[in-house]
Amino acid sequence: MNNRSQLIIRRALLVLFDIICVGVSGALALFVRFDFSIVALVDDKYLERYWAYLPVQIILTIIIFALLR
């Protein structure tokens, strides 16, 4: 592999890592918010809202990272 392809692969992996971190951090924030109780999350429908908002959150995070590169 040449340096250009290694750079592209590295950037793609970093973007994937950012997407994973954004998703996990949001889920952990909800988990902590409800005192580590999954039952409270499901009963209050917060997980449904989390999954609905997650794509928007990921796209906005990637746009902000790209603008502030």
N, C-alpha and C positions, 0 to 999 in steps of 0.2 A: 504494500500500500504506500502511496505517496503521502506527503504531508497534508495536501489539500483534502484528501478523503478521510484522513485521520481527524482533521479539524472538524469536518462535517459530522462525522460519527460522534465525536466528543460533544459538539453542540447539541446534537439530537438527544444524546443521553442526559445532558444537563437539563434540557427542556422537559424531558420525561420525568426526571427527578423532581423538578419544580412542581409539575402537575401532581405528582404523588404527595409531595410535602403539603401542598395547598389542601388537598382532599383529606389527608390524615389530620392536619392541624385543625380543620373545621370540625371533624368528627370528635377529636379529643376535647375540643373546647365545649362541645355540647355534652359530652360524657362527664366532664368535670363540673359543668354548670348544674347538672342534675345529680350531683354527689355519687357518681359512678353507678347509677341505676339505669339499666337499659329499659326496665319496665316503665319508668317515668317518661322516657323519651318516646316510646311507642304509644303510650296512652295519650300524651299531649300532642301527637301528630307532628312533633318537631323533626323527626327523621324524614317525613314526606317533604317538608319544606326544605330541608337540607339537600335532599337529592334533586329537588326542582331548581334550587339556586346554584348548585355546584358547577354546572357548565358555564354559567355566567361568571362566576367567581374565577374559574380557571382561565377563561378567555381574557377577562380584564387583567388578571395578574400577568399573563404572557404579554399583553399589549404594553402594560406599564414597564415590565422588564425590558422589552424591546426598545421602548422610547428612552429609557434611562441607561441604556447600555453603555 
